[in-house]
Amino acid sequence: MSGTHGVNVSIVIPFVDEAEALPAMLAHVARELRTCGDAEVIAVDGGSRDASAAIARSYPFVRVMEAPRGRATQMNTGAAEATGDVLLFLHADTALPPGALAAIADAARTPAFVYGGFRHRFSGADWRLRAISALHNFRCRVTGNYYGDQGMFVLRSAFAAVGGFPVQQVEDIAICTRFRALGAPTFLPLAVVTSSRKFERMGIWTSFARVVLILLCLRLGRKPPQAFFADIR
């Protein structure tokens, strides 16, 4: 695997029943590979019942693996097989911006680099979605905690040092807490674009309220109700 500007990047993609989202996301990955250099791409199936695995295998640059269902477990499985200097965790419904791999490589060459993420934007044009993304990005600048759909990236050595993703809900925030003990985060100015389908399906304000309640539970040291994660794969 040839590196991106001297930095080897491994992209780990957890998915379950994402036949609708995978083609667009992988097309953006393919664009990055053409313009910014090679990267290792590992897609980890958590037991899809649709054509997701077949779609992923149809892209020659994708290595498809299987793991028990659960984002943390799937991402840990892919990370264990990755060989890159930097691990990029990418959700199946999130598109990378142009220049993403080059930006990660530039960040990784900084001596103090440990982990980072992209700014977030929803695919929909609704002003409420843009407002929620703006609030979300502000929270990330303040806390250094990134959600999984922000294209979180981290040194493979740092990921190993913290023991990988904890197998629990809200594993993304939990692992960021561990990363911060190793160093400050890098918040890239480029924005990944996440499909707004789930927010729109549940209702934008209802979905936002659920996120706020999850964060409130975490702040109070309480476990968020399992019902909050019923549609999270």
MARKE-973045 format. One record per residue (C-alpha): residue in three letters; x, y, z. Coordinates in steps of 0.2 Angstrom, whole numbers, plus 5000, padded with zeros to 4 digits. Example, Ala and Ser with C-alpha at 12.3 -4.5 7.8 and 13.67 -1.06 7.14 Angstrom:
<rs>
<r><res>Ala</res><X>5062</X><Y>4978</Y><Z>5039</Z></r>
<r><res>Ser</res><X>5068</X><Y>4995</Y><Z>5036</Z></r>
</rs>
This chain:
<rs>
<r><res>Met</res><X>5000</X><Y>5000</Y><Z>5000</Z></r>
<r><res>Ser</res><X>5008</X><Y>5017</Y><Z>4995</Z></r>
<r><res>Gly</res><X>5005</X><Y>5031</Y><Z>5007</Z></r>
<r><res>Thr</res><X>4996</X><Y>5047</Y><Z>5005</Z></r>
<r><res>His</res><X>5010</X><Y>5060</Y><Z>5005</Z></r>
<r><res>Gly</res><X>5020</X><Y>5048</Y><Z>5015</Z></r>
<r><res>Val</res><X>5006</X><Y>5044</Y><Z>5028</Z></r>
<r><res>Asn</res><X>4998</X><Y>5027</Y><Z>5026</Z></r>
<r><res>Val</res><X>4979</X><Y>5028</Y><Z>5029</Z></r>
<r><res>Ser</res><X>4967</X><Y>5014</Y><Z>5033</Z></r>
<r><res>Ile</res><X>4948</X><Y>5017</Y><Z>5031</Z></r>
<r><res>Val</res><X>4937</X><Y>5006</Y><Z>5041</Z></r>
<r><res>Ile</res><X>4919</X><Y>5006</Y><Z>5037</Z></r>
<r><res>Pro</res><X>4906</X><Y>4997</Y><Z>5048</Z></r>
<r><res>Phe</res><X>4890</X><Y>4993</Y><Z>5040</Z></r>
<r><res>Val</res><X>4873</X><Y>4983</Y><Z>5042</Z></r>
<r><res>Asp</res><X>4860</X><Y>4984</Y><Z>5029</Z></r>
<r><res>Glu</res><X>4866</X><Y>4999</Y><Z>5020</Z></r>
<r><res>Ala</res><X>4863</X><Y>4995</Y><Z>5002</Z></r>
<r><res>Glu</res><X>4855</X><Y>5011</Y><Z>4999</Z></r>
<r><res>Ala</res><X>4870</X><Y>5022</Y><Z>5006</Z></r>
<r><res>Leu</res><X>4885</X><Y>5012</Y><Z>5002</Z></r>
<r><res>Pro</res><X>4886</X><Y>5016</Y><Z>4983</Z></r>
<r><res>Ala</res><X>4887</X><Y>5035</Y><Z>4985</Z></r>
<r><res>Met</res><X>4899</X><Y>5034</Y><Z>5000</Z></r>
<r><res>Leu</res><X>4911</X><Y>5022</Y><Z>4991</Z></r>
<r><res>Ala</res><X>4910</X><Y>5033</Y><Z>4976</Z></r>
<r><res>His</res><X>4917</X><Y>5047</Y><Z>4986</Z></r>
<r><res>Val</res><X>4931</X><Y>5035</Y><Z>4993</Z></r>
<r><res>Ala</res><X>4935</X><Y>5030</Y><Z>4975</Z></r>
<r><res>Arg</res><X>4937</X><Y>5049</Y><Z>4971</Z></r>
<r><res>Glu</res><X>4949</X><Y>5051</Y><Z>4985</Z></r>
<r><res>Leu</res><X>4959</X><Y>5036</Y><Z>4980</Z></r>
<r><res>Arg</res><X>4961</X><Y>5043</Y><Z>4962</Z></r>
<r><res>Thr</res><X>4965</X><Y>5061</Y><Z>4967</Z></r>
<r><res>Cys</res><X>4975</X><Y>5059</Y><Z>4984</Z></r>
<r><res>Gly</res><X>4984</X><Y>5043</Y><Z>4983</Z></r>
<r><res>Asp</res><X>4981</X><Y>5025</Y><Z>4989</Z></r>
<r><res>Ala</res><X>4973</X><Y>5020</Y><Z>5005</Z></r>
<r><res>Glu</res><X>4968</X><Y>5003</Y><Z>5013</Z></r>
<r><res>Val</res><X>4949</X><Y>5001</Y><Z>5013</Z></r>
<r><res>Ile</res><X>4941</X><Y>4988</Y><Z>5025</Z></r>
<r><res>Ala</res><X>4922</X><Y>4986</Y><Z>5026</Z></r>
<r><res>Val</res><X>4916</X><Y>4976</Y><Z>5041</Z></r>
<r><res>Asp</res><X>4898</X><Y>4968</Y><Z>5039</Z></r>
<r><res>Gly</res><X>4888</X><Y>4966</Y><Z>5055</Z></r>
<r><res>Gly</res><X>4876</X><Y>4953</Y><Z>5047</Z></r>
<r><res>Ser</res><X>4868</X><Y>4962</Y><Z>5033</Z></r>
<r><res>Arg</res><X>4852</X><Y>4954</Y><Z>5026</Z></r>
<r><res>Asp</res><X>4852</X><Y>4965</Y><Z>5010</Z></r>
<r><res>Ala</res><X>4864</X><Y>4967</Y><Z>4996</Z></r>
<r><res>Ser</res><X>4876</X><Y>4978</Y><Z>5006</Z></r>
<r><res>Ala</res><X>4891</X><Y>4965</Y><Z>5007</Z></r>
<r><res>Ala</res><X>4889</X><Y>4961</Y><Z>4988</Z></r>
<r><res>Ile</res><X>4889</X><Y>4980</Y><Z>4984</Z></r>
<r><res>Ala</res><X>4905</X><Y>4983</Y><Z>4995</Z></r>
<r><res>Arg</res><X>4914</X><Y>4968</Y><Z>4986</Z></r>
<r><res>Ser</res><X>4910</X><Y>4975</Y><Z>4969</Z></r>
<r><res>Tyr</res><X>4923</X><Y>4989</Y><Z>4972</Z></r>
<r><res>Pro</res><X>4940</X><Y>4981</Y><Z>4969</Z></r>
<r><res>Phe</res><X>4948</X><Y>4992</Y><Z>4982</Z></r>
<r><res>Val</res><X>4937</X><Y>4986</Y><Z>4996</Z></r>
<r><res>Arg</res><X>4942</X><Y>4972</Y><Z>5008</Z></r>
<r><res>Val</res><X>4926</X><Y>4965</Y><Z>5016</Z></r>
<r><res>Met</res><X>4926</X><Y>4957</Y><Z>5033</Z></r>
<r><res>Glu</res><X>4912</X><Y>4950</Y><Z>5045</Z></r>
<r><res>Ala</res><X>4910</X><Y>4953</Y><Z>5063</Z></r>
<r><res>Pro</res><X>4896</X><Y>4952</Y><Z>5076</Z></r>
<r><res>Arg</res><X>4884</X><Y>4966</Y><Z>5074</Z></r>
<r><res>Gly</res><X>4888</X><Y>4982</Y><Z>5084</Z></r>
<r><res>Arg</res><X>4898</X><Y>4997</Y><Z>5078</Z></r>
<r><res>Ala</res><X>4912</X><Y>4996</Y><Z>5091</Z></r>
<r><res>Thr</res><X>4915</X><Y>4977</Y><Z>5088</Z></r>
<r><res>Gln</res><X>4915</X><Y>4980</Y><Z>5069</Z></r>
<r><res>Met</res><X>4927</X><Y>4994</Y><Z>5070</Z></r>
<r><res>Asn</res><X>4938</X><Y>4985</Y><Z>5082</Z></r>
<r><res>Thr</res><X>4938</X><Y>4970</Y><Z>5070</Z></r>
<r><res>Gly</res><X>4943</X><Y>4981</Y><Z>5055</Z></r>
<r><res>Ala</res><X>4956</X><Y>4991</Y><Z>5065</Z></r>
<r><res>Ala</res><X>4964</X><Y>4974</Y><Z>5070</Z></r>
<r><res>Glu</res><X>4967</X><Y>4970</Y><Z>5052</Z></r>
<r><res>Ala</res><X>4973</X><Y>4988</Y><Z>5047</Z></r>
<r><res>Thr</res><X>4991</X><Y>4992</Y><Z>5042</Z></r>
<r><res>Gly</res><X>4990</X><Y>5010</Y><Z>5040</Z></r>
<r><res>Asp</res><X>4998</X><Y>5023</Y><Z>5051</Z></r>
<r><res>Val</res><X>4982</X><Y>5032</Y><Z>5053</Z></r>
<r><res>Leu</res><X>4964</X><Y>5024</Y><Z>5055</Z></r>
<r><res>Leu</res><X>4949</X><Y>5033</Y><Z>5048</Z></r>
<r><res>Phe</res><X>4932</X><Y>5027</Y><Z>5054</Z></r>
<r><res>Leu</res><X>4919</X><Y>5031</Y><Z>5041</Z></r>
<r><res>His</res><X>4900</X><Y>5027</Y><Z>5043</Z></r>
<r><res>Ala</res><X>4891</X><Y>5020</Y><Z>5028</Z></r>
<r><res>Asp</res><X>4880</X><Y>5035</Y><Z>5026</Z></r>
<r><res>Thr</res><X>4894</X><Y>5049</Y><Z>5027</Z></r>
<r><res>Ala</res><X>4903</X><Y>5056</Y><Z>5012</Z></r>
<r><res>Leu</res><X>4921</X><Y>5062</Y><Z>5013</Z></r>
<r><res>Pro</res><X>4924</X><Y>5079</Y><Z>5006</Z></r>
<r><res>Pro</res><X>4937</X><Y>5082</Y><Z>4992</Z></r>
<r><res>Gly</res><X>4954</X><Y>5082</Y><Z>4999</Z></r>
<r><res>Ala</res><X>4950</X><Y>5073</Y><Z>5014</Z></r>
<r><res>Leu</res><X>4964</X><Y>5060</Y><Z>5014</Z></r>
<r><res>Ala</res><X>4977</X><Y>5074</Y><Z>5010</Z></r>
<r><res>Ala</res><X>4971</X><Y>5084</Y><Z>5025</Z></r>
<r><res>Ile</res><X>4972</X><Y>5069</Y><Z>5036</Z></r>
<r><res>Ala</res><X>4990</X><Y>5066</Y><Z>5030</Z></r>
<r><res>Asp</res><X>4995</X><Y>5084</Y><Z>5033</Z></r>
<r><res>Ala</res><X>4987</X><Y>5083</Y><Z>5051</Z></r>
<r><res>Ala</res><X>4996</X><Y>5066</Y><Z>5055</Z></r>
<r><res>Arg</res><X>5013</X><Y>5074</Y><Z>5050</Z></r>
<r><res>Thr</res><X>5011</X><Y>5086</Y><Z>5065</Z></r>
<r><res>Pro</res><X>5022</X><Y>5080</Y><Z>5079</Z></r>
<r><res>Ala</res><X>5009</X><Y>5082</Y><Z>5092</Z></r>
<r><res>Phe</res><X>4995</X><Y>5073</Y><Z>5082</Z></r>
<r><res>Val</res><X>4984</X><Y>5060</Y><Z>5091</Z></r>
<r><res>Tyr</res><X>4967</X><Y>5060</Y><Z>5084</Z></r>
<r><res>Gly</res><X>4954</X><Y>5072</Y><Z>5075</Z></r>
<r><res>Gly</res><X>4938</X><Y>5073</Y><Z>5065</Z></r>
<r><res>Phe</res><X>4930</X><Y>5083</Y><Z>5052</Z></r>
<r><res>Arg</res><X>4916</X><Y>5096</Y><Z>5053</Z></r>
<r><res>His</res><X>4899</X><Y>5090</Y><Z>5051</Z></r>
<r><res>Arg</res><X>4885</X><Y>5094</Y><Z>5039</Z></r>
<r><res>Phe</res><X>4869</X><Y>5085</Y><Z>5035</Z></r>
<r><res>Ser</res><X>4864</X><Y>5082</Y><Z>5017</Z></r>
<r><res>Gly</res><X>4847</X><Y>5090</Y><Z>5018</Z></r>
<r><res>Ala</res><X>4843</X><Y>5108</Y><Z>5014</Z></r>
<r><res>Asp</res><X>4832</X><Y>5111</Y><Z>5029</Z></r>
<r><res>Trp</res><X>4838</X><Y>5126</Y><Z>5040</Z></r>
<r><res>Arg</res><X>4835</X><Y>5116</Y><Z>5055</Z></r>
<r><res>Leu</res><X>4848</X><Y>5103</Y><Z>5049</Z></r>
<r><res>Arg</res><X>4861</X><Y>5116</Y><Z>5046</Z></r>
<r><res>Ala</res><X>4857</X><Y>5124</Y><Z>5063</Z></r>
<r><res>Ile</res><X>4859</X><Y>5107</Y><Z>5072</Z></r>
<r><res>Ser</res><X>4876</X><Y>5104</Y><Z>5063</Z></r>
<r><res>Ala</res><X>4882</X><Y>5121</Y><Z>5068</Z></r>
<r><res>Leu</res><X>4878</X><Y>5118</Y><Z>5086</Z></r>
<r><res>His</res><X>4886</X><Y>5101</Y><Z>5084</Z></r>
<r><res>Asn</res><X>4902</X><Y>5108</Y><Z>5077</Z></r>
<r><res>Phe</res><X>4903</X><Y>5121</Y><Z>5091</Z></r>
<r><res>Arg</res><X>4901</X><Y>5107</Y><Z>5104</Z></r>
<r><res>Cys</res><X>4915</X><Y>5098</Y><Z>5096</Z></r>
<r><res>Arg</res><X>4927</X><Y>5113</Y><Z>5096</Z></r>
<r><res>Val</res><X>4924</X><Y>5115</Y><Z>5115</Z></r>
<r><res>Thr</res><X>4924</X><Y>5097</Y><Z>5120</Z></r>
<r><res>Gly</res><X>4935</X><Y>5088</Y><Z>5108</Z></r>
<r><res>Asn</res><X>4922</X><Y>5074</Y><Z>5107</Z></r>
<r><res>Tyr</res><X>4918</X><Y>5068</Y><Z>5089</Z></r>
<r><res>Tyr</res><X>4903</X><Y>5058</Y><Z>5084</Z></r>
<r><res>Gly</res><X>4906</X><Y>5043</Y><Z>5073</Z></r>
<r><res>Asp</res><X>4898</X><Y>5051</Y><Z>5058</Z></r>
<r><res>Gln</res><X>4912</X><Y>5065</Y><Z>5058</Z></r>
<r><res>Gly</res><X>4925</X><Y>5054</Y><Z>5050</Z></r>
<r><res>Met</res><X>4935</X><Y>5051</Y><Z>5066</Z></r>
<r><res>Phe</res><X>4954</X><Y>5048</Y><Z>5062</Z></r>
<r><res>Val</res><X>4967</X><Y>5043</Y><Z>5074</Z></r>
<r><res>Leu</res><X>4985</X><Y>5036</Y><Z>5075</Z></r>
<r><res>Arg</res><X>4985</X><Y>5017</Y><Z>5075</Z></r>
<r><res>Ser</res><X>4997</X><Y>5017</Y><Z>5089</Z></r>
<r><res>Ala</res><X>4986</X><Y>5028</Y><Z>5100</Z></r>
<r><res>Phe</res><X>4970</X><Y>5018</Y><Z>5095</Z></r>
<r><res>Ala</res><X>4980</X><Y>5002</Y><Z>5102</Z></r>
<r><res>Ala</res><X>4986</X><Y>5012</Y><Z>5117</Z></r>
<r><res>Val</res><X>4968</X><Y>5015</Y><Z>5123</Z></r>
<r><res>Gly</res><X>4962</X><Y>4997</Y><Z>5119</Z></r>
<r><res>Gly</res><X>4951</X><Y>5002</Y><Z>5104</Z></r>
<r><res>Phe</res><X>4933</X><Y>5006</Y><Z>5105</Z></r>
<r><res>Pro</res><X>4924</X><Y>5001</Y><Z>5121</Z></r>
<r><res>Val</res><X>4910</X><Y>4989</Y><Z>5117</Z></r>
<r><res>Gln</res><X>4895</X><Y>5000</Y><Z>5123</Z></r>
<r><res>Gln</res><X>4883</X><Y>5013</Y><Z>5116</Z></r>
<r><res>Val</res><X>4890</X><Y>5030</Y><Z>5112</Z></r>
<r><res>Glu</res><X>4907</X><Y>5022</Y><Z>5109</Z></r>
<r><res>Asp</res><X>4913</X><Y>5037</Y><Z>5099</Z></r>
<r><res>Ile</res><X>4912</X><Y>5049</Y><Z>5114</Z></r>
<r><res>Ala</res><X>4919</X><Y>5037</Y><Z>5126</Z></r>
<r><res>Ile</res><X>4935</X><Y>5034</Y><Z>5115</Z></r>
<r><res>Cys</res><X>4937</X><Y>5052</Y><Z>5113</Z></r>
<r><res>Thr</res><X>4938</X><Y>5054</Y><Z>5131</Z></r>
<r><res>Arg</res><X>4953</X><Y>5042</Y><Z>5131</Z></r>
<r><res>Phe</res><X>4961</X><Y>5050</Y><Z>5117</Z></r>
<r><res>Arg</res><X>4961</X><Y>5067</Y><Z>5125</Z></r>
<r><res>Ala</res><X>4972</X><Y>5060</Y><Z>5139</Z></r>
<r><res>Leu</res><X>4985</X><Y>5057</Y><Z>5125</Z></r>
<r><res>Gly</res><X>4984</X><Y>5074</Y><Z>5116</Z></r>
<r><res>Ala</res><X>4974</X><Y>5088</Y><Z>5110</Z></r>
<r><res>Pro</res><X>4962</X><Y>5084</Y><Z>5095</Z></r>
<r><res>Thr</res><X>4963</X><Y>5091</Y><Z>5077</Z></r>
<r><res>Phe</res><X>4947</X><Y>5098</Y><Z>5070</Z></r>
<r><res>Leu</res><X>4949</X><Y>5099</Y><Z>5051</Z></r>
<r><res>Pro</res><X>4940</X><Y>5114</Y><Z>5042</Z></r>
<r><res>Leu</res><X>4933</X><Y>5102</Y><Z>5029</Z></r>
<r><res>Ala</res><X>4915</X><Y>5095</Y><Z>5031</Z></r>
<r><res>Val</res><X>4909</X><Y>5077</Y><Z>5029</Z></r>
<r><res>Val</res><X>4891</X><Y>5076</Y><Z>5023</Z></r>
<r><res>Thr</res><X>4880</X><Y>5064</Y><Z>5033</Z></r>
<r><res>Ser</res><X>4863</X><Y>5058</Y><Z>5025</Z></r>
<r><res>Ser</res><X>4849</X><Y>5067</Y><Z>5034</Z></r>
<r><res>Arg</res><X>4837</X><Y>5052</Y><Z>5031</Z></r>
<r><res>Lys</res><X>4837</X><Y>5046</Y><Z>5049</Z></r>
<r><res>Phe</res><X>4834</X><Y>5063</Y><Z>5056</Z></r>
<r><res>Glu</res><X>4820</X><Y>5066</Y><Z>5044</Z></r>
<r><res>Arg</res><X>4812</X><Y>5049</Y><Z>5046</Z></r>
<r><res>Met</res><X>4810</X><Y>5051</Y><Z>5065</Z></r>
<r><res>Gly</res><X>4807</X><Y>5070</Y><Z>5064</Z></r>
<r><res>Ile</res><X>4821</X><Y>5083</Y><Z>5065</Z></r>
<r><res>Trp</res><X>4817</X><Y>5091</Y><Z>5082</Z></r>
<r><res>Thr</res><X>4813</X><Y>5073</Y><Z>5089</Z></r>
<r><res>Ser</res><X>4830</X><Y>5067</Y><Z>5083</Z></r>
<r><res>Phe</res><X>4839</X><Y>5082</Y><Z>5090</Z></r>
<r><res>Ala</res><X>4830</X><Y>5080</Y><Z>5107</Z></r>
<r><res>Arg</res><X>4836</X><Y>5062</Y><Z>5108</Z></r>
<r><res>Val</res><X>4854</X><Y>5068</Y><Z>5105</Z></r>
<r><res>Val</res><X>4852</X><Y>5081</Y><Z>5118</Z></r>
<r><res>Leu</res><X>4845</X><Y>5069</Y><Z>5131</Z></r>
<r><res>Ile</res><X>4859</X><Y>5056</Y><Z>5127</Z></r>
<r><res>Leu</res><X>4872</X><Y>5070</Y><Z>5130</Z></r>
<r><res>Leu</res><X>4863</X><Y>5075</Y><Z>5146</Z></r>
<r><res>Cys</res><X>4863</X><Y>5057</Y><Z>5153</Z></r>
<r><res>Leu</res><X>4882</X><Y>5056</Y><Z>5149</Z></r>
<r><res>Arg</res><X>4885</X><Y>5072</Y><Z>5158</Z></r>
<r><res>Leu</res><X>4875</X><Y>5066</Y><Z>5173</Z></r>
<r><res>Gly</res><X>4884</X><Y>5049</Y><Z>5173</Z></r>
<r><res>Arg</res><X>4869</X><Y>5039</Y><Z>5169</Z></r>
<r><res>Lys</res><X>4867</X><Y>5026</Y><Z>5155</Z></r>
<r><res>Pro</res><X>4855</X><Y>5032</Y><Z>5141</Z></r>
<r><res>Pro</res><X>4840</X><Y>5022</Y><Z>5139</Z></r>
<r><res>Gln</res><X>4842</X><Y>5008</Y><Z>5126</Z></r>
<r><res>Ala</res><X>4827</X><Y>5014</Y><Z>5117</Z></r>
<r><res>Phe</res><X>4837</X><Y>5029</Y><Z>5111</Z></r>
<r><res>Phe</res><X>4847</X><Y>5017</Y><Z>5100</Z></r>
<r><res>Ala</res><X>4834</X><Y>5006</Y><Z>5093</Z></r>
<r><res>Asp</res><X>4838</X><Y>5012</Y><Z>5075</Z></r>
<r><res>Ile</res><X>4857</X><Y>5014</Y><Z>5077</Z></r>
<r><res>Arg</res><X>4866</X><Y>5000</Y><Z>5068</Z></r>
</rs>
